[in-house]
């Protein structure tokens, strides 16, 4: 029998440890976020449904994004033990420059609609963390203002080739003049995907005040206050707005885009060029033969073709085919630093995060993006230490097994 006794008050004091109170509500909620999923939960509470669903949703039945995330979950790691991992180096060399972490911020459209600090917050946070920031053609902050927010950091520009080619050409020239170092030529958007959440929500640019949006705004007055008291949304490439997101994308996209357009853009662009939206080994080979600097395996975050190939599953085959000729990057479905580590181990030179960035932005503006970067950084460092890897160069395919869930049937 255990002998029991009445605790003395002085003994109880050992167990009483109170954190100093935090009166900054934003800082408190961000400190409580331990994962990107936590940031997503905060974002969902604080953002009107239409704006949140634009970020969170994808095309049609949203099968592509579900499969992409599942592919990262279906990873088995193989650690090496008895390695001194008191310090690990997370820095990467990509497109001729250094990044302190093996991920950068992906291009996202309509970003100030999610939270009014928008791309300024993303670029500033990226610069502070020493990672690249990518501005979208459909961004809501100008090329020049992004450069001002990240004056000494690495800025990349994502380009849509639009029906009015002169608009695209002018954007290329502005980005070059502003000192952006890499152009992401996007190839997976001949037309807009069917974003059904946006259609059901009646999502438009700018947001329309309807009975539904008013009711949805009641528990989120801060969002509407920010939206209505800050400068009007403006788009880098569109002189007129109105209609659904799909309508705007259809205005911007052109199904006649071809390799000829790539050659014209290469003639205008003085820096490095990456092809974003590659979804097959054959296309990866074709772009490598065309002499581009990098390719990004991406299905546009599942927002274009539903049931598209899973970029993470394509990665090993593409690296074997073209890894010695071009730098291979990857996006879509990355929600954890372990996803980044698995991608690097299977041969990716670099990774990009889009939704994770926007969840942080919606959760807390610039501070939320800083928190997102810190969360992924902590997860990357912890995963590398547990794997016994001192640097990204020590990560190899032997560290990762992609468990099979979707196995193709044999063709007749």
C-alpha positions, -999 to +999 in steps of 0.1 A: +000+000+000+012+035-008+014+057+022-007+089+017-003+122+033-019+156+032+001+179+009+016+209+025+009+243+008+046+249+003+048+216-017+019+228-040+039+259-049+063+237-069+035+228-093+021+263-098+038+278-128+018+305-145+027+320-178+029+358-179-003+371-194-003+381-231-026+409-239-018+409-276-046+386-289-030+381-323+003+370-307-016+347-283-035+329-310-005+325-332+016+312-304-010+285-298-008+274-334+017+244-335+010+232-371-002+246-404-035+228-398-038+250-366-033+281-387-059+269-411-084+265-382-077+301-371-080+313-407-114+296-411-127+313-380-115+348-390-122+349-427-155+351-445-165+319-462-161+330-498-126+343-493-116+313-472-130+288-496-112+304-525-080+296-507-090+263-493-108+248-523-098+233-555-114+221-587-146+200-591-147+172-565-113+183-551-098+148-557-064+161-568-056+181-537-069+152-515-046+127-533-016+151-532-019+155-494-025+118-489+007+110-509+028+129-484+010+111-455+018+078-472+055+082-466+076+059-445+109+074-433+141+054-427+163+071-401+200+065-396+210+065-360+240+074-338+248+105-359+258+138-343+229+161-353+234+188-327+234+211-357+218+208-391+221+230-422+187+237-438+200+260-465+195+252-502+210+265-534+183+271-560+183+290-593+217+304-587+212+317-552+209+307-515+177+301-496+180+296-458+152+269-460+144+244-487+110+261-495+098+294-508+064+311-511+044+301-542+025+326-563-011+332-552-037+354-568-061+379-551-040+377-520-051+410-504-086+396-504-076+370-479-061+396-456-053+432-464-016+430-459-014+406-488+018+401-508+035+428-487+033+405-457+044+375-477+074+393-493+085+409-461+083+376-442+102+358-469+129+384-470+133+382-432+135+344-433+160+344-462+137+325-486+123+335-521+089+351-526+070+346-559+045+373-571+015+361-592+004+378-624-030+379-605-014+394-574-030+424-557+003+442-550+023+457-577+057+444-589+073+476-576+056+475-542+067+439-537+103+449-545+100+477-519+087+452-493+116+428-500+143+451-513+173+428-507+156+395-508+150+371-537+119+380-557+105+358-584+076+365-608+049+341-621+036+348-656+004+338-673+004+343-711-028+361-717-050+366-747-037+401-750+000+392-753+011+428-749-001+427-713+021+397-705+051+413-723+048+445-704+047+426-671+079+407-681+096+440-687+084+455-654+096+425-634+130+426-651+133+464-645+124+459-608+152+433-603+131+401-601+156+373-608+135+344-620+104+341-642+079+312-636+063+305-669+030+288-661+018+262-685-012+244-669-039+270-673-052+271-709-086+276-693-097+280-657-106+250-637-141+245-623-138+260-588-172+249-576-169+263-541-164+297-556-195+293-579-217+281-550-205+310-528-211+335-556-175+346-551-166+376-572-139+403-574-146+426-557-168+409-531-205+418-534-226+427-504-255+403-505-277+390-477-255+359-475-223+379-472-237+403-447-248+374-425-214+357-429-197+390-419-215+394-386-190+373-366-161+386-386-164+425-385-126+429-384-122+414-419-148+438-434-133+467-415-099+460-429-113+454-464-134+486-465-108+509-449-078+500-470-069+507-507-091+492-533-080+458-547-059+463-579-045+436-601-012+437-618-025+425-652-062+433-654-074+468-663-110+458-655-125+435-629-159+421-622-175+386-623-165+354-608-129+343-604-134+318-632-146+347-655-114+367-646-092+337-652-108+330-686-101+366-696-064+361-686-058+326-700-053+316-736-058+280-748-036+288-778-004+291-757+025+271-772+063+266-773+064+296-796+052+318-767+079+304-745+106+314-770+092+349-772+092+353-734+127+339-732+138+366-756+123+393-734+135+379-700+171+384-690+171+362-659+165+325-652+132+309-663+113+280-647+083+262-662+055+258-636+028+232-641+047+202-655+028+169-650+045+142-670+080+128-676+076+135-713+069+172-708+097+174-683+121+160-709+108+184-736+114+215-714+148+202-704+157+198-740+144+234-746+171+246-722+150+261-694+166+265-660+140+246-639+107+229-639+081+229-612+061+197-608+027+210-600-010+204-607-018+240-596-028+229-561-055+208-576-072+239-589-072+231-626-076+195-637-092+173-611-078+138-610-045+152-623-012+134-616+002+136-581+034+157-583+050+139-554+045+106-571+060+119-603+090+133-586+114+102-586+108+094-622+112+130-633+144+134-613+158+102-629+149+115-664+160+152-662+176+158-628+210+162-643+198+188-669+174+211-650+165+219-614+134+200-603+110+218-579+077+207-565+045+221-550+009+210-543-001+194-510+028+205-487+014+211-452+043+200-430+080+203-429+083+165-432+067+169-466+095+192-476+121+168-463+106+139-482+106+159-514+142+169-510+152+133-502+136+121-534+155+146-555+137+179-555+160+209-555+133+230-539+097+232-528+070+259-528+041+265-504+009+283-513-020+274-491+002+271-460+013+307-466-023+320-471-035+302-439-008+320-420-017+353-437-054+349-429-046+338-393-025+369-385-012+390-414+026+394-415+029+378-381+009+348-393+032+343-423+062+346-399+046+319-378+040+296-407+076+298-418+087+291-382+064+261-379+077+246-412+113+254-402+110+237-369+094+206-385+122+204-411+149+207-385+133+181-363+127+156-391+163+160-404+177+154-369+155+123-364+166+110-398+202+116-389+209+140-417+232+170-411+223+188-444+200+186-473+227+170-493+227+140-470+190+133-477+187+105-502+159+083-516+171+057-491+155+078-464+120+076-479+095+049-491+064+060-509+037+036-497+014+025-525-023+033-522-033+040-558-018+014-580-026+017-618-043-013-634-024-030-662-033-017-696-046-041-722 
